[in-house]
Amino acid sequence: MGLLGLLSFFQPELTVGGVALRPVRLLADVLRKDPAAVAALDAPPPNGPASPLTALAATADSVATADSLAAPADSTRARKPAVPNLGGLDSFLAALRQTKATGSPTRIAYFGDSMIEGDLVTGDLRNSLQTEFGGTGVGFVPINSVTADFRATIRQSYSPDWYEYNLVSDKVPATCPLGISGHSFLPRELPKRANSGIVPDTSWVQFQASRQWAPLRRFAEAHLFYGPGDGQDEVLVTTDGHRVPHALPGEAAVNELVLKPGTPARTMRLAFATHDARPVYGVSFEGPQGVVLDNFSFRGNSGMSLTRIPATQLMAFGKVLDYRLIILHYGVNVAHASVKNYGFYERAMTRVVDRMQRAFPNASILIIGMSDKSSRIDGEFVTDPSVPRLVAAQQRLASRNHAAFWNLFEAMGGENSMVGWVENKPALANHDYTHVNSRGARKIADLLYAYLMEQYAHPTATRQPTPARPDSGRVPARPTPNAGDSIAR
């Protein structure tokens, strides 16, 4: 007890041999601070650009809800953000209106870390948008993924002879630049030979449609994305047992092969025969109309490493993927109680946002603030002091880059809301007090969908939909191939 008493006087940052010691307060139950000030939190920013009116509304909202801290169980009730951010989403909202009127496609890219892994959040959000605005398919799927074994929105298997580069690879060769998902895959090379029309069954990947929601139960169209390579390269496509070989033409940085089965298929298998190092990026399952939402999750990513995708490569994807909304959802791999200033994060993510804006000029950018995360302080789980600092930095990032901002921390219920999500019956989050589970992900998706639909219902501008770039080939009606045929771009 004497030793513990002495340790009580040391600061929490004390380390021994590089190991941080857990803070000790022997009389914490007696000397505990007021619950509202346990973590010494800064006031979290509301939605929308920073302004005096915004700060005033945030103060009023925090005062009105301070009593809720005494009842963690109530923190699962979502609060309406103080100031809605109506700016920054104009292009996306205009595209949605065009989709509603004519069925033209609206494509969304959702970048994130393990918070959206396995199509968490994005699966439910996609289903809500496709139910309202039409559309089919799960969107972009890389050749392989750590989520292949548990992702419910599509089933996937692949051969072991693929070679992968990704955002955490030590070195990525210039001949195999990373794709938009942060991955590039090399199939096993075959010896040079005359083109006999026979495709060996090597370096294959197989997809099976999900039964979870109606828009995912069949593959109406598949879009294969790959890099330049040998003119003799082929892919053997098998849909529900029907085998058709296709050439892989194109010398562009990113090429697209559109595959359309004679009838929508339940399974699709692609086997590659390549003779040089030719990168393959992934397959997008979608329909010709409605909403397409691509999940680009990468475990452990802070968002800053997206700059490892070459700017020229992003622009090449911009020619084949006409995104109207790009969502950046990061934070859990950045927040740490020892970090007092997140200026480095703002600067790094500004470069990411700038690249996205240049590569996809028709897209709105939406930055999602970090969710609540708890740390154990004086024996209790409370909001980590780093969370409001990081959320404030993300809000400034959005404001300075003309992007939209959605405050997930506030939408969840604000300070100490994660405790309520963990203790809720049934639980909405895991006992790491950081990650939500599938029920919590569904709740976040519902909150985000409600936010987007609120902006859709109350536009601030009458801007007409931005016409697609002449070379994008996405918004105008696409050529419809014959059954079993393909279109290469």
Secondary structure, DSSP 8 states (H G I E B T S, - for coil): -HHHHHHTTS-TT-EETTEE-----TTHHHH---GGGTT-------SS---HHHHHHHHHHHHHTGGGGG-GGGGGS----SS---SS-HHHHHHHHHHHHH---EEEEEEESGGGGGGTTHHHHHHHHHHHH---S-EEEES--TTTTT-SSEEEEE-TT-EEEETT-S---TTS---TTSEEEE--B-------S---S-SEEEEEE-SSSGGGSSBSEEEEEE----TT-EEEEEETTEEEEEE----SSSEEEEE--SS-BSEEEEEEEBSS---EEEEEEE-SSSEEEEEEE-TT--SGGGGGS-HHHHHHHHTT--EEEEEEE--TTT--TT----HHHHHHHHHHHHHHHHH-TT-EEEEE-----EEEETTEEEE-THHHHHHHHHHHHHHHTT-EEE-HHHHHTSTTHHHHHHHSSS-SB-TTSS-B-HHHHHHHHHHHHHHHHHHHHS-S---------TTT-SSS------TT-EEE-
